Amino acid sequence: MESLQKSVQSVINDGRIGSPVFVRCMLQSPHADEDTVRANAALVNVTNAWMPSSPEQIYAQQSQDGTQSTTMIKYAGGQTALLSVNRVAANQEESIDLALVGNKGAIYHETPRGQYRMMRASIQLDDEGNLSDLIGQAIASGAPVNLRSEE
């Protein structure tokens, strides 16, 4: 994930897609011990670094069995993100599907599958901060959680 994060950031920094306005990222992981909320929080961290404004509101849902969680983020500048983590069967490969749309272009990435797959190591995600708690709060409430204080 770190190399993907750096690659996307370099495209943003070079101005090749303009300013990011929308991110859709789907992570599929066979790791049964992986907490989908924690992994989703890590995706939120990565996405927040790409967006030109700060997150304003988070809405999250999780399946009853905990095998899937989805987070929607609204940013102060009007940008949005839709992030999803799905736990798949142990015999399936880990994959990530990313679309980042800017005001001048887009980036698409899908982890290759099959015998020519270059990435052998699992995708490493780090939840830096209290995003897991915040996403858990949004799941429990069933409503968006405001991140910015009303002024």
N, C-alpha and C positions, 0 to 999 in steps of 0.2 A: 504494500500500500504506500510505503514511503516513496518509492520510485515513481509511482503514478502521481502522487501528490506533488512531487517536485516537478515532474514533466508538465502537469497542468499549470502549476504556478508559473513556470517559465513562459508558457504560451500567453498567460494573462499579462505577465510583466512586459512581454514584448509587444503587447497591444494587438496581437493577431486576431482576437475575437472581440475586441472592444471591451466594454465593461460587462461583467457577468450579470445576468438577470434571472436565470433559472437553472437549477441543478436537479437532475433526477438520478438517483444512484440506488441500485439494487444489489445487495450482497447475498449470495447463497453460500452457506457454510455447513459442512457435515459434522462439525464438532459438537457432539451432544452436550458437552459440558460448557459450551459457550452460552453466555447470557445474552439474549438478543437485545435487551434494553441497553446493556453496557456497550455492546458492539455498535448499536445505533447511536449512542452518545458519542462514540469515537468518530463515526461518520459526520455527525453534527460539527464536531471540532474541526475536521478537515474542511467541510463546506464553509464554515464561518470564516476560515482563513482566506478563502477564495472570493467571498462576497465583499463589495466595496462599502457596505454599511453594516451596522450592528444588528443582531437579531432583536426583533421586537416582540414576537409571539411564537410559542411552540404549541402544537397540537399533536398528541400521540395516541396511538391505540396499539393493543397487543392481543394476540389470540389467547383464548382461555388456557390452552395448553403451553403457552410460552414459546411456541416454535416460530412465531413471526411477530415482528413489531415494525410499525410504520410511524414516521415522524414528519410532520409538515412544519416548515419554518417560514414565518413572514418577517422580512427585514424592513428596517426603517425607511430605506430608499425605494420600497416597493418590490424588491426582488423576492423570489420564493424558492423553496427547496422541498423536494419530496424524497425522503430517504427510507429504505426498507431493508430489513435484515430477515432472512428466512433460514431456518435450520432445515437441511435436507438429509436424506438417508446417508448413512455412513459410507456407502459404496459410491456416492457421487462426489465429483470433484468440486472444490471451492471455486467460485466464480464471482466476478463483479461486472456490472453493466452500468456505465456512466454516460450521461449526456449533460453537457454544460453548454447553455446557450448564452451568448453574449449579444450586445446590440449591433455587432458587426460580423458575427460568425458563430460557429459552434464547434465543440469538441465532442467526439464520440469514442468511447473505449469499451471493448468487451474482451474479457479475459479469454484467450483462445482455449479451445478444448481439443482433445484427441492426442494422437501420438506426437504431433509436432509442438505441443505445448512447451513454451519456454520456461514458465514459472512453475517450479516444483515445490517450493516452500509455501507454507500456508500464509495467507494474508494476515499481517500483524496489525492490530488496531489497539490504540491506547486511549482510554477514557481519561483525559486530563481535566480535572475539575469536578464539579458537582452536577454535570449534565445528566448522569444516570438518575439521580434523585429528582431532578426537574422533570425528566421524561416520565418517571414513575408517578410523579404528582399529576401530570397531564393525563396519564392513562387512568389513574384512580378517579379523577374528577370527571373525565369524559368531556372536558371543555378545554379551550386554549388557555395557556398560562402566559400572562403578560410578563415580559422581562424588563421592560422599561417602566419607571415610575411615571404616573400621570402628572404632567406639569401644568 
